């Protein structure tokens, strides 16, 4: 999933749309699926592999953005008699529709990820599956991988099970609506427990030293025939929902390591120099970071609703560089196997409609619980998956970076030559006259170059906009 969401709201101006179309063309992003893939998807939608277990009596609900129809996850939360909690988490069973070695399977391996543009998305699977027969849409029976995770009264995991089952979601909820119901006290217990369980899991995350970045969405909004750029801070419900996914990913990693075959999502500890750079960025943005306070603690305290702290949280995503996938098949779990931000072993398994690796992780976990060897098609694909995912992630990251530049260039294109107030949040070590500035208004982070003096890292600076061209995807400033 993208780390920096950008949404276009309203009827975007023609140069912006044209630049985004040009980006899709430049990167050879497919605008449709091959006929053979579509034919297989249509056939699979009509006749998926159905599980023997029926769990349609569990009243699941989904939580997604209001317009989303590719629904990977549905949940139900309940109290246990011993004072703990039971999490039922249904994950779309993509393997029920995609046959190994099929044209549909090969196309998924080419695409790897659903790709997100500000004005559209390019799905991993044809819409007849991703937004139809395989999606956990309300009122529809769907094949799923049904996780049952039992927690004690403190939210610690005490038992895990996952197996195939037929499920049916009862309601499609969105984050704002969930937050409103919980805040007002009108949420029924399965939904109200999202806050209870979510906060318990957040406390355990703090205890083990993990970090969940509350990165805001960046939005360009049409207002009075012009455009504004700002941040949308995530709600507490976003974080509680994410904790259920993290819980499942950690449980999946434990199942795989115990079985001796799996694929982990790993992230090395951030280099000391990167943390020092973030300290300088925090100072530049006016974010309080006392020397005795850890990086994890300052991130948890950051307010994504504050524009400067939102920009700081965006900068913090640089510490996620180096994340990858590690395969093991001979019983020897790699070292290190931990995801530094999660502060535990972890894997991706909860978004198979939008991420290729999750389909394989799910199959490995079902086999592990059943005490069986993984299917041969899963074992055969494992060695290539890390490189496939890395290639797909690089493409997604390029789209993200270029889209940011295009959107910001479109917003600023009529203001070339104007002077802005900015803060210098980064300076290149080998080119101290080149760096990055953050503008308070509009909410833009961009490159600064063209001066002769060393940039004053962490200080306020008057800058002149020298370039803002959506078609070249470049925004540039120079010292005024």
BELZI-V611346 format. One record per backbone hydrogen bond with DSSP energy under -1.0 kcal/mol. CO is the residue of the C=O (numbers start at 1). NH is the residue of the N-H. E is the energy in kcal/mol with one decimal. If there is no record, write none. Layout:
# BELZI-V611346
co:CO nh:NH e:E
co:CO nh:NH e:E
This chain:
# BELZI-V611346
co:5 nh:218 e:-3.2
co:7 nh:220 e:-2.6
co:9 nh:222 e:-1.3
co:10 nh:12 e:-1.1
co:13 nh:17 e:-1.9
co:14 nh:18 e:-2.9
co:15 nh:19 e:-2.3
co:16 nh:20 e:-2.2
co:17 nh:21 e:-2.2
co:18 nh:22 e:-2.3
co:19 nh:23 e:-2.0
co:20 nh:24 e:-1.9
co:21 nh:25 e:-2.1
co:22 nh:26 e:-2.8
co:23 nh:27 e:-2.1
co:24 nh:29 e:-2.7
co:25 nh:28 e:-1.3
co:34 nh:38 e:-2.2
co:35 nh:39 e:-2.5
co:36 nh:40 e:-2.1
co:37 nh:41 e:-2.4
co:38 nh:42 e:-2.5
co:39 nh:43 e:-2.2
co:40 nh:44 e:-2.8
co:41 nh:45 e:-2.4
co:42 nh:46 e:-1.1
co:43 nh:47 e:-1.2
co:53 nh:166 e:-2.3
co:55 nh:58 e:-1.6
co:58 nh:60 e:-2.0
co:60 nh:170 e:-3.4
co:61 nh:75 e:-2.9
co:62 nh:173 e:-2.9
co:65 nh:68 e:-1.6
co:69 nh:71 e:-1.2
co:71 nh:136 e:-2.5
co:72 nh:92 e:-2.6
co:74 nh:90 e:-3.1
co:75 nh:61 e:-1.8
co:76 nh:88 e:-3.0
co:78 nh:86 e:-3.0
co:80 nh:83 e:-1.9
co:84 nh:80 e:-2.7
co:85 nh:151 e:-3.3
co:86 nh:78 e:-1.9
co:87 nh:149 e:-2.7
co:88 nh:76 e:-2.1
co:89 nh:147 e:-2.8
co:90 nh:74 e:-2.1
co:91 nh:145 e:-2.9
co:92 nh:94 e:-1.4
co:93 nh:96 e:-1.3
co:94 nh:97 e:-2.1
co:94 nh:98 e:-2.0
co:96 nh:49 e:-2.5
co:99 nh:102 e:-2.0
co:102 nh:106 e:-2.6
co:103 nh:107 e:-2.2
co:104 nh:108 e:-1.7
co:105 nh:109 e:-1.9
co:106 nh:110 e:-1.4
co:107 nh:111 e:-2.3
co:108 nh:112 e:-3.2
co:111 nh:113 e:-2.5
co:112 nh:356 e:-2.6
co:115 nh:122 e:-2.9
co:118 nh:8 e:-1.6
co:120 nh:117 e:-2.9
co:122 nh:115 e:-2.6
co:126 nh:129 e:-2.0
co:126 nh:130 e:-2.6
co:127 nh:131 e:-1.9
co:128 nh:133 e:-2.7
co:129 nh:134 e:-1.7
co:135 nh:137 e:-2.3
co:137 nh:140 e:-1.5
co:142 nh:167 e:-2.7
co:143 nh:93 e:-1.7
co:144 nh:165 e:-2.3
co:145 nh:91 e:-2.2
co:146 nh:163 e:-1.5
co:147 nh:89 e:-2.3
co:148 nh:161 e:-1.7
co:149 nh:87 e:-2.9
co:150 nh:158 e:-3.1
co:150 nh:159 e:-1.3
co:151 nh:85 e:-1.8
co:152 nh:155 e:-1.9
co:156 nh:152 e:-2.4
co:159 nh:150 e:-2.3
co:161 nh:148 e:-3.1
co:163 nh:146 e:-2.9
co:165 nh:144 e:-2.2
co:166 nh:55 e:-2.8
co:167 nh:142 e:-2.9
co:169 nh:139 e:-3.2
co:171 nh:62 e:-2.4
co:173 nh:64 e:-2.3
co:174 nh:178 e:-2.6
co:175 nh:179 e:-2.7
co:176 nh:180 e:-2.3
co:177 nh:181 e:-2.4
co:178 nh:182 e:-2.5
co:179 nh:183 e:-2.7
co:180 nh:184 e:-2.1
co:181 nh:186 e:-1.6
co:181 nh:187 e:-1.3
co:188 nh:191 e:-1.2
co:188 nh:192 e:-3.0
co:189 nh:193 e:-2.6
co:191 nh:194 e:-1.8
co:192 nh:196 e:-1.1
co:193 nh:197 e:-3.3
co:194 nh:198 e:-2.4
co:195 nh:199 e:-2.6
co:196 nh:200 e:-1.8
co:197 nh:201 e:-2.6
co:198 nh:202 e:-2.1
co:199 nh:203 e:-2.1
co:200 nh:204 e:-1.9
co:201 nh:205 e:-2.1
co:202 nh:206 e:-2.2
co:203 nh:207 e:-2.1
co:204 nh:208 e:-2.1
co:205 nh:210 e:-2.8
co:213 nh:215 e:-1.5
co:217 nh:232 e:-3.1
co:218 nh:7 e:-1.7
co:219 nh:230 e:-2.2
co:220 nh:9 e:-2.6
co:221 nh:228 e:-2.2
co:223 nh:226 e:-1.4
co:226 nh:223 e:-3.1
co:228 nh:221 e:-2.6
co:229 nh:443 e:-1.3
co:230 nh:219 e:-2.7
co:232 nh:217 e:-2.1
co:235 nh:239 e:-1.2
co:236 nh:240 e:-2.3
co:237 nh:241 e:-2.4
co:238 nh:242 e:-2.2
co:239 nh:243 e:-1.8
co:240 nh:244 e:-1.0
co:241 nh:245 e:-1.3
co:242 nh:246 e:-2.6
co:243 nh:247 e:-2.6
co:244 nh:248 e:-1.9
co:245 nh:249 e:-2.4
co:246 nh:250 e:-2.4
co:247 nh:251 e:-2.2
co:248 nh:252 e:-2.5
co:249 nh:253 e:-1.8
co:250 nh:254 e:-1.9
co:251 nh:255 e:-2.0
co:252 nh:256 e:-2.3
co:253 nh:257 e:-2.6
co:254 nh:258 e:-2.1
co:255 nh:259 e:-1.7
co:256 nh:260 e:-1.7
co:256 nh:261 e:-1.0
co:260 nh:331 e:-2.1
co:262 nh:328 e:-2.3
co:264 nh:326 e:-2.5
co:266 nh:324 e:-2.4
co:267 nh:340 e:-1.8
co:271 nh:275 e:-1.6
co:272 nh:276 e:-2.2
co:273 nh:277 e:-2.0
co:274 nh:278 e:-2.0
co:275 nh:279 e:-1.9
co:276 nh:280 e:-1.8
co:277 nh:281 e:-2.1
co:278 nh:282 e:-2.9
co:279 nh:283 e:-2.3
co:280 nh:284 e:-2.3
co:281 nh:285 e:-2.0
co:282 nh:287 e:-3.0
co:283 nh:286 e:-1.1
co:290 nh:293 e:-1.7
co:294 nh:298 e:-2.1
co:295 nh:299 e:-2.2
co:296 nh:300 e:-2.1
co:297 nh:301 e:-1.6
co:303 nh:306 e:-1.8
co:306 nh:310 e:-2.8
co:307 nh:311 e:-2.0
co:308 nh:312 e:-1.9
co:309 nh:313 e:-2.3
co:310 nh:314 e:-1.9
co:311 nh:315 e:-2.0
co:312 nh:316 e:-1.9
co:314 nh:317 e:-1.1
co:315 nh:318 e:-1.8
co:316 nh:319 e:-1.9
co:317 nh:320 e:-1.9
co:318 nh:321 e:-1.5
co:320 nh:323 e:-1.5
co:324 nh:266 e:-2.5
co:326 nh:264 e:-2.8
co:328 nh:262 e:-2.7
co:338 nh:267 e:-1.4
co:339 nh:343 e:-2.8
co:341 nh:211 e:-3.7
co:344 nh:339 e:-2.3
co:346 nh:265 e:-2.5
co:351 nh:354 e:-1.4
co:351 nh:355 e:-1.3
co:354 nh:114 e:-2.2
co:356 nh:359 e:-1.3
co:357 nh:361 e:-2.2
co:358 nh:362 e:-2.4
co:359 nh:363 e:-1.6
co:360 nh:364 e:-2.2
co:361 nh:365 e:-2.0
co:362 nh:366 e:-2.3
co:363 nh:367 e:-2.2
co:364 nh:368 e:-2.1
co:365 nh:369 e:-2.4
co:366 nh:370 e:-1.8
co:367 nh:372 e:-2.6
co:375 nh:379 e:-2.0
co:376 nh:380 e:-2.7
co:377 nh:381 e:-1.0
co:378 nh:382 e:-1.4
co:382 nh:385 e:-1.0
co:384 nh:388 e:-2.2
co:385 nh:389 e:-3.1
co:386 nh:390 e:-2.2
co:387 nh:391 e:-2.4
co:388 nh:392 e:-2.4
co:389 nh:393 e:-2.6
co:390 nh:394 e:-2.3
co:391 nh:395 e:-1.9
co:392 nh:396 e:-2.4
co:393 nh:397 e:-2.8
co:394 nh:398 e:-2.2
co:395 nh:399 e:-2.2
co:396 nh:400 e:-2.2
co:397 nh:401 e:-2.8
co:398 nh:402 e:-2.9
co:399 nh:403 e:-2.5
co:400 nh:404 e:-2.2
co:401 nh:405 e:-2.0
co:402 nh:406 e:-2.6
co:403 nh:407 e:-2.8
co:404 nh:408 e:-2.6
co:405 nh:409 e:-2.7
co:406 nh:410 e:-2.5
co:407 nh:411 e:-2.1
co:408 nh:412 e:-1.9
co:409 nh:413 e:-1.1
co:412 nh:415 e:-2.7
co:415 nh:418 e:-2.2
co:418 nh:465 e:-2.3
co:420 nh:463 e:-2.5
co:422 nh:461 e:-2.9
co:423 nh:438 e:-2.4
co:424 nh:458 e:-2.6
co:426 nh:436 e:-2.4
co:431 nh:434 e:-2.6
co:432 nh:455 e:-3.1
co:434 nh:428 e:-2.8
co:435 nh:448 e:-2.2
co:436 nh:425 e:-2.1
co:436 nh:426 e:-1.3
co:437 nh:446 e:-2.2
co:438 nh:423 e:-1.9
co:442 nh:444 e:-2.0
co:444 nh:439 e:-3.0
co:446 nh:437 e:-2.8
co:447 nh:477 e:-1.9
co:448 nh:435 e:-2.2
co:455 nh:457 e:-1.5
co:456 nh:459 e:-2.0
co:459 nh:424 e:-2.2
co:461 nh:422 e:-2.2
co:462 nh:480 e:-2.5
co:463 nh:420 e:-2.9
co:464 nh:478 e:-2.0
co:465 nh:417 e:-2.9
co:467 nh:476 e:-2.3
co:469 nh:474 e:-1.5
co:474 nh:469 e:-1.9
co:476 nh:466 e:-2.3
co:476 nh:467 e:-1.6
co:477 nh:449 e:-2.6
co:478 nh:464 e:-3.2
